[in-house]
Amino acid sequence: MNYGISKVTIYVDDQKQALDFWTKKMGCDITTDLAYSDDIRWLEVTPPGGGARLVLHKRTAESPAPSPMGHALFSTPDIKATCAELADRGVTFTQSPVQESWGWSAVFTDNEGNHFHISQEPN
């Protein structure tokens, strides 16, 4: 058997603002942009390094609230350089890069208040 994760859902109140955050600040590419109705779209973006797509799903009453633990974890080969570049683009970090016993870790938030971890694992 062989399978992997292809998509991770991020629930957002404002899809346009979320798309701006993920493309302009985080550097993601728009993979899918399909209109469901006048105010709801199916939006998928892909991080610059590839991997699972992020679905920017319109929040409903049943959607989970923003989480301080994060909905997705990102990784980079150079956390200090990546975090510096993202901060220069206006990304807010609630935890600057710190070295943990297993590697480096930082935490940033999107425009919706969702938290995300970014890590650099030891070589």
Order of alpha helices (4+ residues) and beta strands (2+ residues): beta-alpha-beta-beta-beta-beta-alpha-beta-beta-beta
